Amino acid sequence: MLIMIFLVGALLGMLTGAIVCMRYFRQEMTANVAPKLKLIQLHLDNLESEVNLALATRTVDRQRYDGGDRGQPEN
């Protein structure tokens, strides 16, 4: 009976230790990844702005080249 009590106590201790370890591990992982994600988001925002500028410039240039009458009904 004494051995059974010792084994149950040891299993509960191991379970509690694993829970604490996993909680700490998850906190450290998210703290380590967050700055990298912000940097990647900044790069993506810059890329999106550059693509939008290129598309807008191309659209304006095409309208100037075509005479700007695209979509106008002909009489």
Secondary structure, DSSP 8 states (H G I E B T S, - for coil): -HHHHHHHHHHHHHHHHHHHHHHHHHHHHHHHHHHHHHHHHHHHHHHHHHHHHHHHHHHHHHHHHHTS-TT----
